Amino acid sequence: MRIAKTFFKIFYFMFAVAILSITATAGYYGDSIEDTYKITKGSNFGFNTLVPVTAQYNGALLSECDEINSVGSSFEVDVKLFGIIPVKSTTIEVVEESYVAVLGTPFGIKMYTLGVLVVDMQEIETPDGKKSPATKAGLKVGDYILSVDGQKVSSNEDLSRIFSSSDGKEMTIQIRRDSVKYTLLITPVLSKEDSSYKAGIWVKDSSAGIGTLTFYCPYNDMICGLGHGIYDSETKEVIDFSKGSLVGADIISIVKGTKGVPGELKGRLSYSSIASLSANLTNGVYGQATCNIDTTNLTQIAHKQDVKSGAATVISTVDSTGPKTYSCEIKVNTNKSNSAEQDMTVIVTDKELIEKTGGIVQGMSGSPIIQNGKLIGAVTHVLVDDPTKGYGIFAENMLETAQGVAESNSFKEAS
C-alpha cells in the first residue's frame, strides 16, 4: 500500500510538471509567433520552433487547404502545439513572390532637420545673474523649433539672428513635441559676455553619415538602406527631417573593431545622387531613386518564417574593390521583446573580413544577408563586446516598410 501511494505521488508530480511545462511552452510560442505571416502561392508554411507547432485552417493542415493557392487571399489559422494544444490565432496572407536588386554598396546621407532640434539648454550670464530663458519657457531637449514670432527657423543661424534682434522682448515660439505642435512664450536675455540677446538653446539643424544600401525595389523605385534609423546622439530619438538625400560614397580606410571599441568604415562622399530621402524610420532609411540601378539579376526576398538559423553570407563594401560576399552564421531571434532591428544575430565567420575589419563595424549597417539564394535581411548593429557578432533585420520587414513609404509618396503627389 505504501509503495502504491508513493507511486501515485510521483505520478501526480510528474503529471503536474508535464502540464506546467506544456503550458509554459504554449505561452512562450504564443508570445514569439507573429500575428501575421505572408506566404507565396502554394508554398509550404512552418514555424522556427524546437517542438512541433502547426497551423490549421478549419481543422485541416494548411498544406491541405486550397486557400494557399489563391494570391490575395487572407485568412486566420489556429496555431497548435503538437497539433493539439491551442497556442494562438494568426493571419496568413498569400502574396506574389517579391524580387529586388541586392546592393551592398556604400552611401552617404545628408539630412536637414524639420526646424531645428533642441539638444541642450544652458544658463546665460546676465548683468542680473544667471538666467535660462529656454527652461523658463518650458522647452525640452528633443523639441523641434519651427518658428519664432512667425519667422521660420531652419538653421542655428536663423535662431541666433532672431533672438539677437529681439531687444529682450517676449516672443512666441512654435515647437513640435511628440508630433504635436505647441506655442510657448520666451524672453531672450542680454548676455554679459558679448552684449547680445540669447535664449540659452543649443540646437542641431542637419546630420550626415555613411552606411550601406540594402536593396532596390524595381516596381516602386524605392532604395532601402541601414536597417535602422538615424538617431540624434544627444536626444537618442530618430531625427525628423525636412529634406535629405542619399549620395554616393567611397571607402578610404578602416578602423578595425576590437573588444569594447567598435570599428568604423571611413569614407568620403562623391555627391553623385542616388535617391531623395523619403523616410528615416526605426528600421531603415528609404528614398526615391534618382539614378539608374542594374536590375538584370534580381533576388527573391525570403519570408521571415523561411529564415533558418545556420550558414549565410553577407555582402558588404569595406575597401575600394566594391561589394564582396563574406561567410557568416545567423541565429533567428524568436523573442518578440527584441527591438525591430534585432530579428537575428549575425556571427561573422569569414577570416578575410575578420582580418580586415575585426568583424562588423560602423558603416556596414544595411549590408544584405543572403541564405539559400534569397535575401533574408540586413546587418543593423555590432555587439561592442564582440565585433564578430551583431544584429540583423528581416528583409521582408524592410520591404513592407518600403511599400508603405512608396504608397505615402504617391498619395502626397496625388494630393
Secondary structure, 3 states (H helix, E strand, C coil): CHHHHHHHHHHHHHHHHHHHHHHHHHHHHHHHCCCEEEEECCCCCCCCCCCCEEEEECCEEHHHCHHHHCCCCEEEEEEEECCCEEEEEEEEEEECCCEEEECCCEEEEEEEEEEEEEEEECCEEECCEEECHHHHHCCCCCCEEEEECCEECCCHHHHHHHHHCCCCCCEEEEEEECCEEEEEEECCEECCCCCCEECCEEEEEEEEEEEEEEEEECCCCEEEECCCCCECCCCCCECCEEEEEEEEEEEEEEECCECCECCEEEEEEEEEEEEEEEEEECCEEEEEECCCCCCCCCEEECCHHHCCCEEEEEEECCCCCCCEEEEEEEEECCCCCCCCCCCEEEEECCHHHHHHHCCCCECCCCCEEEECCEEEEEEEEEECCEEEEEEEEEHHHHHHHHHHHHHHHHHHHHC
